[in-house]
Amino acid sequence: MANVGIFVGSSGGVTLGAAEKLQELFEGSELINMEEDYDGLEQFDDFDILLIGSSTWGQGDPQRDWVDVLYEMQNDEPDLSGKKVAFFGAGDQKTHGEHFVSALAKMEDVFKKCGAKTGFGYWPTENYNYKFSLAEKEGKFCGLAIDDINQGDFTENRVISWAEQLKKEMGIEDD
Ligand SMILES: Cc1cc2nc3c(=O)[nH]c(=O)nc-3n(C[C@H](O)[C@H](O)[C@H](O)COP(=O)(O)O)c2cc1C
């Protein structure tokens, strides 16, 4: 199994719950809660594959524990070339449907700028109902969109399917 780091920012625990499930599904992976476990950009160096999780807040912004980190990344541009990166996160398509899970796109832009290989884990927009999302690119979300508030029953299966998709796309084999 490849070396997988799951970095997650979550205020209410929804994206964290998805991250914990992903940790189970990617054997030997490490879960880094941005609030408690993150200690600097060098931490990305420990992994070949990064699964980056954040819920969306404000006007389509990443969760608060990511804000300074993304700002630092934009300025310092740490070298993430060679790393495969995918994004996931929670939102609310009904009450915040004007910017549903837009944080995924903002994070993808920053990781791409640092040379990371993105484009993994793009996810169909069917079965969601929202007005606008920055994360919609070429007809798909640029990562896994979770909506526990309106579609809680779908969350676990979405995470499981996404993990299977990623393993295929990234060429990860279970031990
Ligand atoms: C003040 C506020 C602003 C929000 N803004 C957005 C938004 O722009 N887009 C979105 O998809 N969800 C938005 N949400 C919904 C949260 O992302 C949602 O509650 C999510 O489940 C939180 O996930 P977490 O528990 O992982 O932090 C917002 C929620 C609140 C309370």
The ligand as an ORCA input file, in Angstrom:
! r2SCAN-3c Opt
* xyz 0 1
  C     -22.104     30.088      8.365
  C     -22.039     28.874      7.467
  C     -21.571     29.019      6.174
  C     -21.532     27.923      5.302
  N     -21.108     28.096      4.010
  C     -21.162     27.044      3.135
  C     -20.823     27.211      1.761
  O     -20.453     28.297      1.291
  N     -20.916     26.121      0.952
  C     -21.317     24.891      1.403
  O     -21.371     23.945      0.603
  N     -21.633     24.705      2.719
  C     -21.568     25.740      3.581
  N     -21.900     25.548      4.904
  C     -22.306     24.202      5.363
  C     -21.167     23.412      6.023
  O     -20.112     23.196      5.131
  C     -21.756     22.070      6.477
  O     -22.467     22.296      7.671
  C     -20.747     20.954      6.688
  O     -21.424     19.760      6.990
  C     -19.724     21.230      7.773
  O     -18.781     20.182      7.740
  P     -17.726     19.918      8.932
  O     -18.520     19.366     10.077
  O     -16.784     18.924      8.372
  O     -17.058     21.212      9.234
  C     -21.941     26.631      5.776
  C     -22.396     26.505      7.099
  C     -22.468     27.605      7.931
  C     -22.990     27.417      9.337
*
